[in-house]
Amino acid sequence: MTQLADLKTAFLRDPDHRAAYAALAPEYDLARKLVVARTAAGLSQTEVAERMGTQQSEVSRIEGARQNVSLAKLARYAQAVGTKLEIHLDPIQADSG
């Protein structure tokens, strides 16, 4: 049986695939952080949706990085899970390769 890690390694051998994957990294990092915050708060997507005044499907879309999300909506999500939204701009590191 092929492991997911093996498929990812093979996929990333292609420079175009690697560039596309890297371009999506910020969105997936945000999605991962949202899910971590929600689970740390012990909340389901439905509970977060109720706190935000929206539907569970909207919370799923926010966490799934499948849409552009406004800062206001991210702030509402953060408040619903008992956190606050902070945005950091970090300098890009020069590629040493």
C-alpha positions in Angstrom: 0.0 0.0 0.0 1.3 3.4 -1.0 1.7 5.8 2.0 0.6 9.4 1.7 4.1 10.6 2.6 5.5 8.6 -0.4 2.9 10.2 -2.7 3.8 13.6 -1.4 7.5 13.0 -1.9 7.0 11.9 -5.5 4.7 14.8 -6.2 7.2 17.3 -4.9 10.0 16.1 -7.1 8.5 18.1 -9.9 9.6 21.7 -9.7 6.2 23.1 -10.9 4.4 20.9 -8.3 6.8 22.0 -5.6 6.2 25.7 -6.4 2.4 25.3 -6.4 2.6 23.5 -3.1 4.7 26.2 -1.6 2.4 28.9 -2.8 -0.5 27.3 -0.9 1.5 26.9 2.3 0.1 30.1 4.0 -3.5 29.1 3.4 -3.0 25.6 4.8 -1.0 26.9 7.7 -3.9 29.2 8.6 -6.4 26.4 8.2 -4.3 24.1 10.5 -4.1 26.9 13.1 -7.9 27.4 13.0 -8.6 23.7 13.6 -6.1 23.6 16.4 -7.7 26.6 18.1 -11.1 25.1 17.8 -10.2 21.7 19.1 -8.2 23.2 21.9 -11.3 25.1 22.9 -13.2 21.8 22.9 -15.7 23.0 20.3 -17.3 21.4 17.3 -17.7 23.2 14.1 -21.5 23.4 14.8 -20.8 25.1 18.2 -18.4 27.6 16.6 -21.0 28.3 13.9 -23.6 29.0 16.6 -21.3 31.4 18.4 -20.5 33.1 15.1 -24.2 33.3 14.1 -23.6 31.3 10.9 -23.9 27.7 9.6 -21.6 24.8 10.2 -20.9 24.6 6.5 -19.4 28.1 6.7 -17.1 27.1 9.5 -16.0 24.1 7.4 -15.3 26.4 4.4 -13.2 28.7 6.7 -11.2 25.8 8.1 -10.8 24.1 4.8 -9.0 27.1 3.2 -11.5 26.8 0.3 -12.5 30.4 0.1 -11.2 33.9 0.6 -12.0 34.8 4.2 -12.3 38.4 5.4 -10.4 39.6 8.4 -13.7 40.4 10.1 -14.8 36.8 9.7 -11.5 35.5 11.0 -11.8 37.8 14.0 -15.3 36.5 14.7 -14.0 32.9 14.4 -11.2 33.7 16.8 -13.6 35.2 19.3 -15.9 32.2 19.0 -13.1 29.9 20.0 -11.8 32.1 22.8 -8.7 33.5 21.0 -7.8 36.7 19.3 -6.7 37.3 15.7 -3.1 38.6 15.3 -1.4 39.1 11.9 2.3 39.1 11.6 4.4 40.0 8.6 7.7 38.2 8.6 10.6 39.0 6.3 11.2 36.5 3.5 14.3 34.5 4.1 16.7 34.3 1.2 17.0 30.9 -0.3 20.4 29.5 0.7 20.3 26.7 -1.9 
